[in-house]
Amino acid sequence: MNTPNPARRSEIYDLGYRNYDGPRLGRAYAVRSLTTLSLRNTFGLGRKPMSKVIAWVLVAAALVPAVIQVAIGALIPLDDGEVFEFWTPEGYYVSIQTILVLFVAAMASELVGNDRKNNTLPLYFSRPIERSDYVLAKVGALTLGLQMLTLLPQLVLFFGTWAGSTDSSAWISDNIENLPAIIVSALLVSAEFAAIAIVVATFATKRAFALVSILGALLLSMMATAIIAQLVPEKVASAVMLVCPIYVTRAVTLVLFDAMPHVERLSRAEGVGDQIAAVGLPGAVWIAACLAHIALAVWFSIRRYRDTI
């Protein structure tokens, strides 16, 4: 005959738990930490080797034109203080345009997709961090990371050409005004690409879908805009080109370097710069469009996280 087990007694154990009475680092510290972590992830630090390879190969590819031009200028000095100049500062972003798009597509899908895949978003938002803080940290980290592809090559080009010129003092006096334009254009181009890439990535359920969607949003929109701008009246072409992020960043660069081409009609356009100049919009409009793209992309990203999480 089975005898019933005696009733178990409850016991209380003192595990030594204590209330935290240290410093409360707060929201600002959380945002800085998330930005730093996202910036590290942008270059694959702390992640699998393939992430590092992709990021640094694209950075190296963006530096190649600047390094080639500086090397040729050092090996083949020209007379009368002239320098070898195949890539101009205002035209450099066009030469690495595809590399920039590939970088933001790959890294934005990683930055946003990994948090969704690992289900870390509820953990982030359980802390003193808002949805807007999360979006700004991601956009800010990708913008800072893009400086390795935008600002760094331009600085290599600028200082390398200066060092390789036969009359360095004359060269720097003639080109020093380009330095502020280099810095501002790098920030605006990077911020627009980063903001657009992040907002597109937030609407994709998988990282592969995010990557393809970002590539399509940037590259296909540029091709579609070029075709439409040739078929519609010039006033309509102006509005169409203001929508395309790549055309807007290209125009902003030309405006900042005071290098906008002069063409009379759109039908005479031969290149991207000529198409932009042909629509006849003031420089301030292009800069305002760039800032509007950034603001709208960030706003839509914040709304996306508020509505879904």
The 8 nearest C-alpha neighbors of each residue, nearest first, counted from 0:
[[1, 2, 3, 4, 5, 6, 7, 8],
 [2, 0, 3, 4, 5, 6, 7, 8],
 [1, 3, 0, 4, 5, 6, 7, 8],
 [4, 2, 5, 1, 6, 0, 7, 8],
 [5, 3, 6, 2, 7, 1, 8, 0],
 [4, 6, 7, 3, 2, 8, 1, 9],
 [5, 7, 4, 8, 3, 9, 2, 10],
 [8, 6, 5, 9, 4, 10, 3, 11],
 [7, 9, 10, 6, 5, 11, 4, 12],
 [10, 8, 7, 11, 6, 12, 5, 13],
 [9, 11, 8, 12, 7, 13, 14, 6],
 [10, 12, 13, 9, 14, 8, 15, 16],
 [13, 11, 14, 10, 15, 9, 16, 8],
 [12, 14, 15, 11, 16, 10, 17, 9],
 [15, 13, 16, 12, 17, 11, 10, 18],
 [14, 16, 13, 17, 12, 18, 11, 19],
 [17, 15, 14, 18, 13, 19, 12, 20],
 [18, 16, 19, 15, 20, 14, 13, 21],
 [17, 19, 20, 16, 21, 15, 22, 14],
 [20, 18, 21, 17, 22, 23, 16, 15],
 [19, 21, 18, 22, 23, 17, 24, 16],
 [22, 20, 19, 23, 24, 18, 17, 25],
 [21, 23, 24, 20, 19, 25, 28, 18],
 [24, 22, 25, 21, 20, 26, 19, 28],
 [25, 23, 28, 22, 26, 27, 29, 21],
 [26, 24, 23, 28, 27, 29, 127, 128],
 [25, 27, 29, 127, 28, 128, 30, 24],
 [28, 26, 30, 29, 25, 31, 24, 128],
 [27, 29, 31, 26, 30, 24, 25, 32],
 [28, 30, 26, 32, 27, 31, 33, 25],
 [29, 31, 33, 27, 32, 28, 34, 26],
 [32, 30, 34, 28, 33, 29, 35, 27],
 [31, 33, 35, 29, 30, 34, 28, 36],
 [32, 34, 36, 30, 35, 31, 37, 29],
 [33, 35, 136, 31, 37, 32, 140, 36],
 [36, 34, 38, 32, 37, 33, 31, 39],
 [35, 37, 33, 39, 38, 34, 32, 40],
 [38, 36, 40, 34, 39, 35, 140, 33],
 [39, 37, 140, 41, 35, 40, 36, 34],
 [40, 38, 44, 36, 41, 37, 42, 35],
 [39, 41, 43, 37, 42, 38, 44, 36],
 [42, 40, 38, 39, 43, 106, 37, 144],
 [43, 41, 54, 40, 44, 39, 51, 55],
 [42, 44, 51, 40, 50, 46, 41, 45],
 [45, 43, 39, 46, 40, 42, 51, 41],
 [44, 46, 43, 40, 47, 39, 48, 51],
 [45, 47, 43, 44, 48, 50, 40, 51],
 [46, 48, 49, 50, 43, 45, 51, 44],
 [49, 47, 51, 50, 52, 46, 43, 44],
 [48, 50, 52, 51, 47, 53, 43, 46],
 [51, 49, 43, 53, 48, 52, 47, 54],
 [50, 52, 43, 48, 54, 49, 53, 42],
 [51, 53, 49, 55, 50, 54, 56, 48],
 [54, 52, 56, 50, 51, 55, 49, 57],
 [53, 55, 51, 42, 57, 52, 56, 50],
 [54, 56, 58, 57, 52, 53, 59, 51],
 [55, 57, 59, 53, 58, 54, 52, 60],
 [56, 58, 60, 55, 59, 54, 61, 53],
 [59, 57, 55, 61, 56, 60, 148, 54],
 [58, 60, 56, 62, 57, 61, 55, 63],
 [61, 59, 57, 63, 62, 58, 56, 98],
 [60, 62, 58, 59, 148, 63, 95, 57],
 [63, 61, 59, 152, 60, 65, 64, 66],
 [62, 64, 66, 60, 65, 61, 67, 59],
 [65, 63, 67, 66, 62, 68, 61, 86],
 [66, 64, 156, 68, 67, 62, 63, 152],
 [65, 67, 63, 69, 68, 64, 70, 62],
 [68, 66, 70, 64, 65, 69, 63, 71],
 [67, 69, 71, 65, 70, 66, 72, 64],
 [68, 70, 72, 66, 159, 67, 71, 160],
 [71, 69, 67, 73, 72, 68, 66, 74],
 [72, 70, 74, 68, 73, 69, 75, 67],
 [71, 73, 69, 83, 75, 70, 74, 76],
 [72, 74, 163, 70, 71, 75, 76, 69],
 [73, 75, 71, 72, 70, 76, 163, 69],
 [74, 76, 72, 73, 71, 77, 83, 70],
 [77, 75, 72, 73, 74, 82, 78, 165],
 [78, 76, 81, 82, 75, 80, 79, 83],
 [77, 79, 80, 81, 76, 165, 82, 164],
 [80, 78, 81, 77, 165, 166, 82, 164],
 [79, 81, 165, 166, 78, 164, 82, 77],
 [80, 82, 77, 79, 78, 164, 83, 165],
 [83, 81, 164, 77, 84, 72, 80, 76],
 [82, 84, 72, 85, 81, 68, 71, 77],
 [85, 83, 86, 82, 87, 68, 72, 160],
 [84, 86, 87, 83, 68, 64, 90, 91],
 [87, 85, 84, 91, 90, 88, 68, 64],
 [86, 88, 90, 89, 91, 84, 85, 156],
 [89, 87, 91, 90, 86, 153, 181, 156],
 [90, 88, 87, 91, 253, 252, 256, 258],
 [91, 89, 87, 88, 93, 92, 86, 94],
 [90, 92, 94, 88, 93, 86, 89, 87],
 [93, 91, 95, 94, 96, 90, 89, 149],
 [92, 94, 96, 91, 95, 90, 249, 97],
 [93, 95, 91, 92, 96, 90, 97, 86],
 [96, 94, 98, 92, 93, 97, 61, 99],
 [97, 95, 93, 99, 98, 92, 94, 100],
 [96, 98, 100, 99, 95, 101, 94, 93],
 [97, 99, 101, 95, 96, 100, 102, 57],
 [100, 98, 102, 96, 97, 101, 103, 95],
 [99, 101, 97, 103, 102, 98, 104, 96],
 [102, 100, 98, 104, 99, 103, 105, 97],
 [103, 101, 99, 105, 100, 104, 106, 98],
 [102, 104, 106, 100, 105, 107, 101, 196],
 [105, 103, 210, 101, 213, 102, 107, 106],
 [106, 104, 102, 103, 108, 107, 210, 101],
 [105, 107, 109, 103, 108, 41, 104, 102],
 [108, 106, 110, 109, 104, 197, 103, 105],
 [107, 109, 206, 112, 106, 209, 105, 111],
 [110, 108, 106, 112, 107, 113, 111, 105],
 [111, 109, 107, 108, 112, 113, 106, 37],
 [110, 112, 108, 109, 113, 114, 107, 200],
 [111, 113, 109, 115, 206, 108, 114, 110],
 [114, 112, 116, 115, 109, 111, 117, 110],
 [115, 113, 119, 117, 116, 112, 111, 118],
 [114, 116, 118, 112, 113, 117, 120, 119],
 [115, 117, 113, 118, 114, 112, 119, 205],
 [118, 116, 114, 119, 115, 113, 120, 112],
 [119, 117, 115, 116, 120, 114, 121, 122],
 [118, 120, 122, 114, 117, 121, 123, 115],
 [119, 121, 123, 122, 118, 114, 124, 115],
 [122, 120, 124, 123, 119, 125, 118, 308],
 [123, 121, 119, 125, 120, 124, 126, 118],
 [124, 122, 120, 121, 125, 126, 119, 128],
 [123, 125, 121, 126, 122, 128, 120, 129],
 [126, 124, 122, 123, 121, 127, 128, 120],
 [125, 127, 124, 128, 123, 122, 26, 29],
 [128, 126, 26, 25, 129, 125, 124, 29],
 [129, 127, 126, 26, 124, 132, 29, 130],
 [128, 130, 132, 131, 133, 124, 127, 126],
 [131, 129, 133, 132, 301, 304, 134, 305],
 [130, 132, 134, 129, 133, 301, 135, 128],
 [133, 131, 129, 135, 130, 134, 136, 128],
 [132, 134, 130, 136, 131, 135, 137, 129],
 [135, 133, 137, 131, 136, 132, 138, 301],
 [134, 136, 138, 132, 137, 133, 139, 131],
 [137, 135, 34, 139, 133, 134, 138, 140],
 [136, 138, 134, 140, 139, 135, 141, 133],
 [139, 137, 135, 141, 140, 136, 194, 193],
 [138, 140, 142, 136, 137, 141, 135, 143],
 [141, 139, 38, 143, 137, 142, 34, 138],
 [140, 142, 144, 138, 143, 139, 193, 145],
 [143, 141, 139, 189, 190, 145, 144, 140],
 [144, 142, 140, 146, 145, 141, 139, 38],
 [145, 143, 141, 146, 142, 147, 140, 38],
 [144, 146, 142, 147, 148, 143, 189, 141],
 [147, 145, 150, 149, 148, 144, 143, 151],
 [146, 148, 151, 145, 149, 144, 150, 58],
 [149, 147, 145, 146, 61, 58, 151, 150],
 [150, 148, 146, 185, 151, 147, 152, 145],
 [149, 151, 146, 185, 153, 152, 147, 154],
 [150, 152, 147, 154, 153, 149, 155, 148],
 [153, 151, 155, 62, 154, 150, 65, 149],
 [152, 154, 156, 150, 155, 151, 157, 149],
 [153, 155, 157, 151, 156, 152, 158, 150],
 [156, 154, 152, 153, 159, 158, 157, 151],
 [155, 157, 153, 65, 159, 154, 158, 160],
 [156, 158, 154, 160, 155, 159, 153, 161],
 [159, 157, 161, 160, 155, 156, 154, 162],
 [160, 158, 162, 156, 161, 69, 155, 157],
 [161, 159, 163, 157, 162, 158, 69, 156],
 [160, 162, 158, 159, 164, 163, 167, 157],
 [163, 161, 159, 160, 164, 158, 167, 73],
 [164, 162, 73, 160, 161, 72, 159, 165],
 [165, 163, 167, 161, 166, 162, 82, 160],
 [164, 166, 80, 167, 163, 76, 81, 77],
 [167, 165, 80, 164, 169, 168, 170, 79],
 [166, 168, 170, 164, 169, 161, 165, 171],
 [169, 167, 171, 170, 166, 172, 161, 173],
 [168, 170, 172, 167, 166, 171, 173, 80],
 [169, 171, 167, 173, 168, 172, 174, 166],
 [170, 172, 174, 175, 168, 173, 169, 167],
 [173, 171, 169, 170, 174, 175, 168, 176],
 [172, 174, 170, 171, 175, 169, 176, 168],
 [175, 173, 171, 176, 177, 172, 170, 178],
 [174, 176, 177, 171, 178, 172, 173, 170],
 [177, 175, 174, 178, 179, 180, 173, 172],
 [176, 178, 180, 175, 174, 179, 181, 256],
 [177, 179, 181, 180, 176, 175, 182, 174],
 [180, 178, 182, 181, 177, 183, 176, 175],
 [179, 181, 177, 183, 178, 255, 182, 184],
 [182, 180, 178, 179, 184, 183, 185, 177],
 [181, 183, 179, 185, 180, 184, 186, 150],
 [184, 182, 186, 180, 185, 181, 179, 187],
 [183, 185, 187, 181, 186, 182, 252, 180],
 [186, 184, 150, 149, 182, 188, 183, 187],
 [187, 185, 183, 189, 184, 188, 190, 182],
 [188, 186, 190, 184, 189, 185, 191, 183],
 [187, 189, 185, 191, 248, 190, 186, 184],
 [190, 188, 142, 186, 192, 187, 191, 145],
 [189, 191, 193, 142, 187, 188, 192, 186],
 [192, 190, 194, 293, 188, 193, 189, 195],
 [191, 193, 189, 195, 190, 194, 196, 188],
 [194, 192, 190, 196, 191, 195, 142, 141],
 [193, 195, 191, 197, 196, 296, 138, 192],
 [196, 194, 192, 198, 193, 197, 296, 191],
 [195, 197, 193, 199, 194, 198, 213, 107],
 [198, 196, 200, 194, 199, 107, 195, 193],
 [199, 197, 300, 201, 195, 200, 196, 296],
 [198, 200, 196, 197, 201, 202, 213, 195],
 [199, 201, 209, 197, 203, 202, 198, 108],
 [200, 202, 198, 199, 203, 197, 111, 300],
 [203, 201, 200, 199, 204, 198, 209, 303],
 [204, 202, 209, 200, 201, 205, 208, 199],
 [203, 205, 202, 208, 206, 209, 112, 201],
 [206, 204, 208, 207, 203, 209, 112, 116],
 [205, 207, 209, 108, 112, 208, 210, 109],
 [206, 208, 210, 209, 205, 211, 108, 203],
 [209, 207, 211, 205, 206, 210, 203, 212],
 [210, 208, 200, 206, 203, 212, 207, 108],
 [209, 211, 104, 207, 213, 208, 212, 108],
 [210, 212, 214, 208, 213, 209, 215, 207],
 [213, 211, 209, 215, 214, 210, 208, 216],
 [214, 212, 216, 210, 215, 104, 211, 196],
 [215, 213, 211, 217, 212, 216, 218, 104],
 [214, 216, 219, 212, 213, 218, 217, 211],
 [217, 215, 213, 214, 220, 219, 212, 218],
 [216, 218, 214, 220, 215, 219, 213, 221],
 [217, 219, 221, 220, 215, 214, 216, 222],
 [220, 218, 215, 222, 221, 217, 216, 223],
 [219, 221, 223, 217, 218, 222, 216, 224],
 [220, 222, 224, 218, 219, 223, 243, 225],
 [223, 221, 219, 225, 224, 220, 226, 218],
 [224, 222, 220, 226, 225, 221, 219, 227],
 [223, 225, 227, 221, 226, 222, 228, 220],
 [226, 224, 222, 228, 223, 227, 221, 229],
 [227, 225, 223, 229, 224, 228, 222, 230],
 [226, 228, 224, 230, 229, 225, 223, 231],
 [229, 227, 236, 225, 226, 230, 231, 224],
 [228, 230, 227, 226, 231, 225, 265, 266],
 [231, 229, 227, 228, 226, 232, 236, 233],
 [230, 232, 228, 229, 236, 235, 227, 233],
 [233, 231, 235, 234, 236, 230, 228, 229],
 [232, 234, 236, 235, 278, 237, 231, 265],
 [235, 233, 237, 236, 232, 238, 278, 231],
 [234, 236, 238, 237, 233, 232, 231, 239],
 [237, 235, 228, 233, 239, 234, 238, 231],
 [238, 236, 234, 278, 235, 240, 239, 233],
 [237, 239, 241, 235, 236, 240, 242, 234],
 [238, 240, 236, 241, 237, 242, 235, 224],
 [239, 241, 242, 237, 243, 238, 236, 224],
 [240, 242, 238, 239, 243, 247, 237, 288],
 [241, 243, 240, 239, 244, 238, 247, 288],
 [242, 244, 240, 246, 245, 241, 221, 220],
 [245, 243, 247, 246, 248, 242, 217, 191],
 [246, 244, 248, 247, 243, 249, 221, 217],
 [245, 247, 249, 243, 244, 248, 250, 240],
 [246, 248, 244, 250, 249, 245, 285, 251],
 [249, 247, 251, 245, 250, 188, 246, 244],
 [248, 250, 246, 252, 247, 251, 245, 253],
 [249, 251, 247, 253, 252, 248, 246, 254],
 [252, 250, 248, 254, 253, 249, 286, 285],
 [253, 251, 255, 249, 250, 254, 184, 89],
 [252, 254, 258, 250, 259, 256, 251, 255],
 [253, 255, 257, 251, 252, 256, 282, 259],
 [254, 256, 252, 257, 180, 253, 251, 184],
 [257, 255, 258, 253, 254, 180, 89, 252],
 [258, 256, 254, 255, 253, 259, 252, 89],
 [259, 257, 253, 256, 260, 254, 89, 255],
 [258, 260, 253, 257, 254, 276, 261, 272],
 [261, 259, 276, 273, 258, 262, 272, 253],
 [262, 260, 276, 259, 263, 273, 277, 258],
 [263, 261, 277, 264, 260, 276, 273, 267],
 [264, 262, 277, 261, 265, 267, 276, 266],
 [263, 265, 266, 277, 267, 262, 268, 278],
 [264, 266, 277, 268, 267, 274, 278, 263],
 [265, 267, 264, 268, 229, 269, 277, 263],
 [268, 266, 265, 264, 269, 262, 263, 273],
 [269, 267, 273, 274, 265, 266, 270, 277],
 [268, 270, 273, 267, 271, 274, 272, 266],
 [269, 271, 273, 272, 268, 274, 275, 267],
 [270, 272, 274, 273, 275, 269, 246, 268],
 [273, 271, 275, 274, 270, 276, 260, 259],
 [272, 274, 268, 276, 270, 275, 271, 260],
 [275, 273, 277, 271, 268, 272, 276, 265],
 [274, 276, 272, 273, 277, 278, 271, 250],
 [277, 275, 273, 274, 278, 279, 260, 272],
 [276, 278, 265, 274, 279, 275, 264, 262],
 [279, 277, 237, 276, 275, 280, 233, 236],
 [278, 280, 277, 276, 281, 275, 237, 233],
 [279, 281, 278, 282, 284, 237, 276, 285],
 [282, 280, 283, 284, 279, 285, 254, 276],
 [281, 283, 284, 285, 254, 280, 286, 251],
 [282, 284, 286, 285, 281, 287, 254, 280],
 [285, 283, 287, 282, 286, 281, 288, 280],
 [286, 284, 288, 282, 287, 283, 251, 247],
 [285, 287, 289, 283, 288, 284, 251, 290],
 [288, 286, 284, 290, 289, 285, 291, 283],
 [287, 289, 291, 285, 286, 290, 284, 292],
 [290, 288, 286, 292, 291, 287, 247, 285],
 [289, 291, 293, 287, 292, 288, 294, 286],
 [290, 292, 288, 294, 289, 293, 295, 287],
 [293, 291, 289, 295, 290, 294, 296, 288],
 [292, 294, 290, 191, 296, 291, 295, 194],
 [293, 295, 291, 297, 296, 292, 298, 290],
 [296, 294, 298, 292, 297, 293, 291, 299],
 [295, 297, 299, 293, 298, 294, 194, 195],
 [296, 298, 300, 294, 295, 299, 194, 293],
 [299, 297, 295, 301, 300, 296, 294, 302],
 [298, 300, 302, 296, 301, 297, 303, 295],
 [301, 299, 303, 198, 297, 298, 302, 296],
 [302, 300, 298, 303, 304, 131, 299, 130],
 [303, 301, 305, 299, 300, 304, 306, 298],
 [302, 304, 300, 306, 301, 305, 299, 307],
 [305, 303, 307, 301, 306, 302, 308, 130],
 [304, 306, 302, 303, 307, 308, 301, 130],
 [307, 305, 303, 304, 302, 308, 301, 300],
 [306, 308, 304, 305, 303, 302, 301, 202],
 [307, 304, 305, 306, 121, 120, 303, 124]]
